[in-house]
Amino acid sequence: MATNVEKDTVSGQYTTGHEWDGIKELNTPLPKWWVWVFLSTIVWAIGYWIVYPSWPTMHGYWAGTFGWHARSQLVQDLEKANAAKQVYLSKIKNASLEDIVKDPDLLNFALAGGASVFKDTCAACHGVGGVGGYGFPALASDHWLWGGTLDEIKTTITYGVRNANPNSHQSVMPAFGGGDALNDAQLSDLAEYVLSLSHSSQDAAAATRGKAIFTNNNCYACHGAAGEGNTAVGAPALASGLWLYKGKDQKAEIISQVKHPKMGAMPAWSERFNDTTIKELAVYVHSLGGGK
């Protein structure tokens, strides 16, 4: 115990008797209020350990005298949220797509639900916001392979494209390259004509020859006389300048598609989602900016 305790003349506090290099340590006790607050936190912690789940045991953990845990609270919160959602889901289930978009509350709810499902299941192919990708249609555009009205979008989501579902959209583009079909020169001219439909051709003479090939091979039957497309058979609008298979050399991509057509598929989402969820998806896709 230090014996050389003295009273500091400046602060009026007694020293502890410890001194280092001429510096003396003052014996300044903590404020009583701070001590009591500190002691109360200890008491509170002990009480918390007893009342709520806390320390591990040999066969699990101490569950607390209240029997409360975060999971039970989460379950209750989810049940409340689901109960609130059921009111809107029930209305969407019984409403037509046109009625949903006319009701601001239902529309906002459907858009939020559709956006969530789209990000989880559709964005992988169609891109975030429906921007599309190589081989996948851009849903934010106003050119649709199978129609862009609310009902047409819902039908496409429900049954899909070129899958095993008997109600799915089905169409096939024949191959025009090789054998008795078009030769390389004809394919080149045809590609120039297709490019000219979107004002992208660099060879007017070739495009003129290609137009005759386009007509003689009945390409217009599906794609339209002016390349406007045909939603009845899922034929792309060649005049739009929006390409499912867009590459650095678009003419080569067109020739490749004519010789060896690539035809994508889409699952029937009715085999995974209920009709209410599909309605929400249809409303959301329609809202991306390209819906008719």
C-alpha positions in Angstrom: 0.0 0.0 0.0 1.4 3.4 -1.0 2.3 5.5 2.1 3.4 8.8 0.4 -0.2 9.9 -0.3 -0.5 13.7 -0.4 -3.0 16.3 -1.5 -2.4 17.9 -4.8 -2.3 21.7 -4.5 -3.7 22.4 -8.0 -6.7 20.0 -8.2 -7.3 19.5 -4.5 -7.4 15.7 -5.1 -5.3 13.2 -3.1 -2.7 11.2 -4.9 -2.5 7.5 -5.0 1.2 7.6 -3.9 2.4 6.4 -7.3 4.9 8.5 -9.1 6.6 8.1 -12.5 9.4 10.5 -13.7 8.0 13.2 -11.4 4.4 12.7 -12.5 2.1 11.8 -9.7 -1.2 9.9 -10.1 -4.3 11.5 -8.8 -6.8 9.3 -6.9 -9.9 10.5 -8.8 -12.7 8.1 -8.3 -15.4 7.5 -11.0 -18.6 9.5 -10.6 -21.2 7.7 -8.5 -23.8 7.9 -11.2 -21.5 6.2 -13.6 -20.7 3.4 -11.2 -24.5 2.8 -10.5 -25.2 2.8 -14.3 -22.4 0.3 -14.8 -23.7 -2.0 -12.0 -27.2 -1.7 -13.4 -26.1 -2.9 -16.8 -24.6 -6.0 -15.2 -27.9 -6.7 -13.4 -29.7 -6.1 -16.7 -27.5 -8.5 -18.6 -28.0 -11.3 -16.0 -31.7 -10.8 -16.2 -31.6 -10.8 -20.0 -29.7 -14.1 -19.9 -32.4 -15.6 -17.7 -35.4 -14.3 -19.6 -34.3 -14.7 -23.3 -32.3 -17.4 -25.2 -28.7 -17.0 -24.4 -25.9 -19.4 -23.6 -25.4 -22.8 -25.1 -26.0 -26.0 -23.1 -24.9 -29.6 -23.5 -28.0 -30.4 -25.6 -28.9 -27.1 -27.3 -29.2 -23.7 -25.7 -31.0 -22.0 -22.8 -34.4 -21.1 -24.3 -35.2 -18.4 -21.7 -38.0 -18.3 -19.2 -40.2 -16.3 -21.7 -39.8 -18.9 -24.4 -39.3 -16.2 -27.0 -37.0 -16.5 -30.0 -36.4 -14.5 -33.2 -37.8 -17.3 -35.4 -41.2 -17.3 -33.8 -41.3 -13.5 -34.1 -40.4 -13.8 -37.8 -43.1 -16.4 -38.4 -45.7 -14.1 -36.8 -44.5 -11.2 -38.9 -44.7 -13.3 -42.1 -48.2 -14.5 -41.2 -49.3 -10.9 -40.8 -47.7 -9.9 -44.0 -49.3 -12.8 -45.9 -52.7 -12.0 -44.4 -52.4 -8.5 -45.7 -51.2 -9.7 -49.1 -54.1 -12.1 -49.5 -56.6 -9.3 -49.7 -54.8 -8.0 -52.9 -54.0 -11.5 -54.2 -57.6 -12.4 -54.0 -58.6 -9.3 -55.9 -56.0 -9.9 -58.6 -57.1 -13.5 -58.9 -60.7 -12.5 -59.7 -59.9 -9.4 -61.8 -59.1 -9.2 -65.4 -55.8 -7.7 -66.6 -57.6 -4.6 -67.8 -59.2 -4.1 -64.4 -55.9 -4.6 -62.6 -54.2 -1.8 -64.6 -57.1 0.5 -64.1 -57.0 0.2 -60.3 -54.0 2.1 -58.9 -53.7 0.0 -55.7 -53.9 -3.3 -57.6 -51.6 -2.1 -60.3 -48.9 -1.1 -57.8 -49.2 -4.4 -55.9 -49.1 -6.4 -59.2 -46.0 -4.4 -60.4 -44.2 -5.1 -57.2 -45.0 -8.8 -57.2 -44.3 -9.1 -60.9 -40.9 -7.3 -60.6 -39.8 -9.7 -57.8 -40.7 -12.8 -59.8 -39.2 -11.4 -63.0 -35.8 -10.8 -61.3 -35.8 -14.3 -59.9 -36.9 -16.2 -63.0 -36.9 -14.1 -66.2 -34.0 -11.7 -65.9 -31.5 -14.5 -66.5 -32.6 -14.6 -70.1 -34.4 -11.4 -70.8 -32.0 -9.2 -68.8 -32.8 -6.8 -65.9 -35.5 -4.5 -67.1 -36.2 -6.7 -70.1 -33.3 -5.4 -72.2 -32.9 -8.8 -73.9 -29.8 -10.5 -75.0 -28.3 -12.6 -77.7 -31.1 -15.0 -78.7 -33.5 -13.5 -76.1 -36.2 -10.9 -77.0 -36.0 -7.4 -75.6 -39.3 -7.0 -73.7 -38.7 -3.3 -73.3 -39.1 -2.7 -77.0 -42.4 -2.3 -78.9 -41.7 -5.2 -81.3 -43.2 -8.6 -80.2 -42.7 -12.0 -81.6 -46.0 -13.3 -80.2 -47.9 -10.1 -79.5 -47.5 -7.4 -76.9 -51.0 -6.8 -75.5 -51.7 -7.8 -71.9 -53.6 -10.9 -72.9 -51.0 -11.9 -75.5 -48.2 -11.5 -73.0 -50.1 -13.5 -70.4 -50.7 -16.3 -73.0 -47.0 -16.5 -73.8 -45.9 -16.6 -70.2 -48.6 -19.2 -69.4 -47.8 -21.7 -72.1 -44.3 -20.7 -73.3 -42.7 -21.2 -76.7 -41.6 -24.4 -78.5 -41.9 -26.7 -75.4 -43.7 -29.9 -74.5 -46.8 -28.0 -73.4 -49.5 -28.7 -76.0 -50.7 -25.1 -75.9 -47.3 -23.5 -76.3 -46.5 -21.3 -79.3 -45.1 -23.4 -82.1 -43.4 -22.2 -85.3 -40.5 -23.4 -87.4 -38.3 -21.6 -89.9 -37.1 -23.8 -92.8 -33.4 -23.9 -93.7 -32.7 -22.2 -97.0 -29.0 -23.0 -97.3 -27.3 -26.0 -98.9 -28.7 -28.7 -101.3 -31.1 -27.4 -103.8 -31.8 -24.3 -101.8 -30.0 -20.9 -102.1 -26.3 -20.7 -103.0 -23.8 -18.5 -101.3 -24.3 -15.6 -103.7 -28.1 -15.7 -103.3 -27.8 -15.9 -99.5 -25.5 -12.8 -99.6 -28.0 -10.9 -101.8 -30.9 -11.9 -99.5 -29.1 -10.8 -96.4 -28.5 -7.4 -98.1 -32.2 -7.0 -98.7 -33.0 -7.9 -95.1 -30.5 -5.3 -94.0 -32.1 -2.8 -96.4 -35.4 -3.2 -94.6 -33.9 -1.4 -91.6 -31.8 0.9 -93.8 -28.6 -0.9 -93.0 -27.6 -2.2 -96.4 -24.4 -1.0 -98.0 -25.1 -2.6 -101.5 -28.2 -1.3 -103.2 -27.8 -3.6 -106.2 -27.4 -6.7 -104.1 -30.4 -5.6 -102.0 -32.5 -5.3 -105.2 -31.6 -8.9 -106.2 -32.3 -10.0 -102.7 -35.8 -8.6 -102.8 -36.6 -11.0 -105.6 -35.2 -13.9 -103.7 -37.2 -12.8 -100.6 -40.4 -12.8 -102.7 -39.7 -16.0 -104.7 -39.0 -18.0 -101.5 -42.2 -16.8 -99.8 -40.3 -15.2 -96.9 -42.9 -12.5 -96.9 -45.6 -15.1 -95.9 -44.2 -15.0 -92.4 -42.1 -11.9 -92.1 -44.5 -9.6 -94.1 -44.0 -7.9 -97.5 -42.2 -5.0 -95.8 -40.6 -7.1 -93.1 -43.1 -6.0 -90.5 -43.2 -9.4 -88.9 -46.2 -11.6 -88.0 -47.1 -12.3 -84.4 -49.5 -15.1 -85.4 -46.5 -17.3 -86.2 -43.8 -15.6 -84.1 -42.0 -14.2 -87.1 -39.6 -11.4 -86.2 -40.1 -7.9 -87.7 -37.0 -7.7 -90.0 -37.5 -4.0 -90.6 -37.2 -3.1 -86.9 -33.5 -3.3 -86.7 -33.8 -5.3 -83.5 -32.0 -8.6 -83.9 -32.4 -11.7 -81.8 -29.0 -12.8 -82.9 -27.0 -9.6 -83.2 -23.2 -9.8 -83.8 -20.4 -7.6 -85.0 -21.1 -8.8 -88.6 -24.8 -8.7 -88.8 -24.9 -9.8 -92.5 -23.0 -13.0 -91.5 -25.5 -13.5 -88.7 -28.4 -13.2 -91.1 -26.9 -15.6 -93.6 -26.2 -18.1 -90.7 -29.8 -17.8 -89.6 -31.2 -18.4 -93.1 -28.9 -21.4 -93.6 -29.2 -22.9 -90.1 -32.1 -21.3 -88.3 -31.8 -21.0 -84.5 -35.2 -21.2 -82.8 -35.3 -20.5 -79.1 -37.7 -22.0 -76.5 -39.4 -20.7 -73.4 -40.9 -22.9 -70.6 -44.6 -22.8 -69.8 -44.6 -20.9 -66.5 -48.1 -22.1 -65.7 -46.4 -25.4 -64.7 -44.6 -23.5 -61.9 -46.7 -20.4 -61.1 -50.4 -20.0 -60.3 -52.6 -17.8 -62.4 -52.3 -14.8 -60.0 -48.5 -14.8 -60.2 -48.7 -15.0 -64.0 -51.1 -12.0 -64.1 -48.6 -10.0 -62.0 -45.8 -11.0 -64.4 -47.9 -10.0 -67.4 -48.7 -6.6 -65.9 -45.0 -6.0 -65.1 -43.7 -7.1 -68.5 -46.3 -4.9 -70.2 -45.1 -2.0 -68.1 -41.5 -2.2 -69.2 -42.2 0.2 -72.0 -43.0 -2.0 -75.0 -46.4 -3.3 -74.2 -49.2 -2.5 -76.7 
